[in-house]
Amino acid sequence: MSDHYTRVLSRPEFIALMAALMALNALAIDVMLPALPYMGEALGVANENERQFVITAYMIGMGVAQLAFGPLTDRFGRRAPLLAGIGVYVVAVVIAAFAPSFTMLLVLRFIQGLGAASVRVITTAVARDRYSGRARWLRSCRWSSWCSWPFR
């Protein structure tokens, strides 16, 4: 008997899970944009351009960590790195909500980006694991059009 309970997700469950995971990155960026002036004011950042470093720090963290999560998922599987990345992401979000300074907020946003990279890399890897050839291409086109629909 197997030690782990495994079940293959149905197509709607799989799509919903992948969409929810991919939405974490968009949420992490988009939720900050309207609050940038207020965060800058509360944390004493006078220059409006410096406030945008909140987004930059996140993107740099995410970009750097993507290089590491590819080999990590190949070595340790998909689940453990994904859960570790989401854990880092959640902890960084909670602590960032109470950041006492702008510098601390930037460091935490960088760390949040590190965790978010796992979601980006692993959802793509899982989709490639599940689909191949023409089915992967069609699924990719459908996901791209579905994900970009709200922005049209």
FENQUIGI-V274904 format. One record per pair of residues at least 24 apart in sequence whose ideal C-beta (glycine too) atoms are under 10 Angstrom apart, sorted by the first residue. I is the first residue (numbers start at 1). J is the second residue. If there is no record, write none. Layout:
i=I j=J
i=I j=J
This chain:
i=4 j=79
i=8 j=130
i=9 j=126
i=9 j=130
i=11 j=130
i=11 j=139
i=14 j=126
i=14 j=127
i=14 j=130
i=14 j=131
i=14 j=139
i=15 j=127
i=15 j=139
i=15 j=142
i=15 j=143
i=15 j=146
i=17 j=123
i=17 j=126
i=18 j=119
i=18 j=122
i=18 j=123
i=18 j=124
i=18 j=126
i=18 j=127
i=18 j=130
i=18 j=139
i=18 j=143
i=18 j=147
i=19 j=123
i=19 j=143
i=19 j=146
i=19 j=147
i=20 j=119
i=20 j=123
i=21 j=82
i=21 j=86
i=21 j=116
i=21 j=118
i=21 j=119
i=21 j=120
i=21 j=122
i=21 j=123
i=21 j=126
i=22 j=119
i=22 j=120
i=22 j=123
i=22 j=124
i=22 j=127
i=22 j=143
i=22 j=147
i=23 j=119
i=23 j=147
i=24 j=85
i=24 j=86
i=24 j=89
i=24 j=90
i=24 j=93
i=24 j=112
i=24 j=115
i=24 j=116
i=24 j=118
i=24 j=119
i=24 j=120
i=24 j=123
i=25 j=58
i=25 j=59
i=25 j=62
i=25 j=89
i=25 j=113
i=25 j=116
i=25 j=117
i=25 j=119
i=25 j=120
i=25 j=123
i=26 j=147
i=26 j=150
i=26 j=151
i=27 j=116
i=28 j=55
i=28 j=58
i=28 j=59
i=28 j=62
i=28 j=89
i=28 j=92
i=28 j=93
i=28 j=109
i=28 j=112
i=28 j=113
i=28 j=115
i=28 j=116
i=28 j=119
i=29 j=54
i=29 j=55
i=29 j=58
i=29 j=59
i=29 j=62
i=29 j=113
i=29 j=116
i=30 j=55
i=31 j=93
i=32 j=58
i=32 j=96
i=32 j=105
i=32 j=109
i=39 j=99
i=39 j=102
i=39 j=105
i=40 j=102
i=42 j=99
i=42 j=102
i=43 j=99
i=43 j=100
i=43 j=101
i=43 j=102
i=43 j=103
i=43 j=104
i=43 j=105
i=43 j=106
i=44 j=101
i=44 j=102
i=45 j=101
i=45 j=102
i=45 j=105
i=50 j=102
i=50 j=106
i=51 j=102
i=53 j=102
i=53 j=103
i=53 j=105
i=53 j=106
i=53 j=109
i=53 j=110
i=54 j=96
i=54 j=102
i=54 j=105
i=54 j=106
i=54 j=108
i=54 j=109
i=55 j=109
i=55 j=113
i=56 j=106
i=56 j=109
i=56 j=110
i=56 j=113
i=57 j=105
i=57 j=106
i=57 j=107
i=57 j=108
i=57 j=109
i=57 j=110
i=57 j=111
i=57 j=112
i=57 j=113
i=58 j=92
i=58 j=96
i=58 j=106
i=58 j=108
i=58 j=109
i=58 j=110
i=58 j=111
i=58 j=112
i=58 j=113
i=58 j=114
i=58 j=116
i=59 j=109
i=59 j=110
i=59 j=113
i=59 j=116
i=60 j=106
i=60 j=109
i=60 j=110
i=60 j=113
i=60 j=114
i=61 j=88
i=61 j=92
i=61 j=106
i=61 j=107
i=61 j=108
i=61 j=109
i=61 j=110
i=61 j=111
i=61 j=112
i=61 j=113
i=61 j=114
i=61 j=115
i=61 j=116
i=61 j=117
i=62 j=109
i=62 j=110
i=62 j=112
i=62 j=113
i=62 j=114
i=62 j=115
i=62 j=116
i=62 j=117
i=62 j=118
i=62 j=119
i=62 j=120
i=62 j=121
i=63 j=113
i=63 j=114
i=63 j=117
i=63 j=120
i=64 j=110
i=64 j=113
i=64 j=114
i=64 j=117
i=65 j=110
i=65 j=111
i=65 j=113
i=65 j=114
i=65 j=115
i=65 j=116
i=65 j=117
i=65 j=118
i=65 j=120
i=65 j=121
i=66 j=113
i=66 j=114
i=66 j=116
i=66 j=117
i=66 j=118
i=66 j=120
i=66 j=121
i=66 j=124
i=67 j=117
i=67 j=121
i=68 j=114
i=68 j=117
i=68 j=118
i=68 j=121
i=69 j=114
i=69 j=115
i=69 j=117
i=69 j=118
i=69 j=119
i=69 j=120
i=69 j=121
i=69 j=122
i=69 j=125
i=70 j=117
i=70 j=121
i=70 j=122
i=70 j=124
i=70 j=125
i=71 j=121
i=72 j=118
i=72 j=121
i=72 j=122
i=73 j=118
i=73 j=121
i=73 j=122
i=73 j=124
i=73 j=125
i=73 j=126
i=73 j=129
i=74 j=125
i=77 j=122
i=78 j=118
i=78 j=121
i=78 j=122
i=78 j=123
i=78 j=125
i=78 j=126
i=78 j=129
i=79 j=122
i=79 j=126
i=80 j=118
i=81 j=117
i=81 j=118
i=81 j=121
i=81 j=122
i=81 j=125
i=82 j=118
i=82 j=119
i=82 j=121
i=82 j=122
i=82 j=123
i=82 j=125
i=82 j=126
i=83 j=118
i=83 j=122
i=84 j=115
i=84 j=118
i=85 j=114
i=85 j=115
i=85 j=116
i=85 j=117
i=85 j=118
i=85 j=119
i=85 j=120
i=85 j=121
i=85 j=122
i=86 j=115
i=86 j=116
i=86 j=118
i=86 j=119
i=86 j=122
i=87 j=115
i=87 j=118
i=88 j=112
i=88 j=113
i=88 j=114
i=88 j=115
i=88 j=116
i=88 j=117
i=88 j=118
i=89 j=113
i=89 j=114
i=89 j=115
i=89 j=116
i=89 j=117
i=89 j=118
i=89 j=119
i=90 j=115
i=91 j=115
i=92 j=116
